[in-house]
Amino acid sequence: MKGRLLIKYLIAYILASAAALILVITLGSKLIYNRILDGTSRRLYSEVNRVANDASMKRIKDEESLQQTMSVLETLADYEGARILYITEGGTILLDTANPSDTAKHTVIQNFDPVALGSSYYTTGNFFGFFEEDQLTVIMPVSNEMQISGYLSIHMPLSALITEREAILRVVLLILGIIVALFMVVLVFISVSFQRPLTKIVAGAKEFAAGNLNHKIEVKSNDELGELGSTLNFMASELAKTGESQRNFISNVSHDFRSPLTSIKGYVEAILDGTIPHEMQDHYLEIVVNETKRLEKLTSGILTLNDINAKKTSLDLTEFDINGMIKATAELFEGICTKRRISIDLILAGSELSVLADYGKIQQVLYNLLDNAIKFSRDNSSIEIETSIRREKAYISVTDHGTGIPSGKLNKIWDRFYKVDASRGRDTKGTGLGLAIVRDIIDAHGQTVNVVSTEGAGSTFEFTLDLAKHD
Ligand code: ADP
């Protein structure tokens, strides 16, 4: 498993290098050969051309002038490593730099026909069977007073060109070999430096998959791999948090359902088996009904929270008068307020205050805040609900003069199922979901909700809403 990536890279690299090598050896060597052939023939052509048009060449008449020309041709042939022939139209060799002393022999090239060599300025082959080995030949007529007096031809064995090609190819291959080796070192270095963090990341991902979300991937590098490592770490910590909050949620729900269910079960069993006398049954049945109501409230609270979270973006925004909504909500609590002699004072900005929000959800916010304010108020006290406009927003506050909230618990009251003191008499009826619902609704509106509270003196809950836009 370890180093698999490196081996893959190496195999791919070796294959690519081999392909490059084959390409250089085949196509490269052909191109080099063509280039040498072309360059050499051009050079030979210009040399022969120069000699053929030389005045001394045109004046060849007797043996002496022939010898003079011979020495010129010999120098050139020596310099080029080539062989030069001076041939008559009929194919008789007058001069041959390879055989300077045999010039008098006048060898005849059978079937000598310069026209058959074509129009290209060079040819390859054995030159009408004169050479045993294939040659590069450049041939040029020597003319004297508009008459062709002979042909000057220069020959270089193709094997010499091939030797030159091989020398160049060797250098190219050597350079290629050095480059391949250098790249190989770089590749191994990069792969190894990638491999260590990658191995850690893979091992970490396996730990996460196995459920060990506390594992930390230690990749410190300041690149994409480092980023990947810290993203995975972040993902694991978020998953751990979600898992924890789900476990808390389930344990809270179970706990809050169990206590009313236990008391319902206890009272109903006691009624059935006669432990509770007939005349007391109504009293205990009333307790059973209250516990059932509590279960109902808990269930609908959980459903509401679920609903808000699931449809966070789908608020049904309308323009409505928040002052009117406050009056209507306050009226709902008239019965309990009269009973406990609590007065609700409305201090409203103007007769109407038009806001843009989800009507049903804001009604729920007001209901929850007012319900809490009454629940935690002292008898014979007052509650103020106030609306105002500040910084182009509507502010709605609910103030009570009741128990207040200890400052250390203020940030916890928004958590689901949180109750400051679950054992406190009237607090036991609560579900701990009311403020979580308030916060979720206000968050979904992109607004803010705050609390100011003094223990023993009372609390003010205030939230904002967007004003309706009137043209
Ligand atoms: P509950 O159903 O218990 O009222 P909430 O989420 O509405 O649940 O409130 C959470 C806790 O915050 C309450 O149990 C209570 O301890 C505290 N709280 C909320 N509103 C007030 C208030 N107006 N005065 C004092 N304490 C409050």
Residues whose N, C-alpha, C, O or C-beta is under 5 A from the ligand:
A	BS01	ADP	N372 A373 F376 G404 I405 I413 Y418 K419 V420 D421 D427 G430 T431 G432 L433 G434 L435 A436 S459
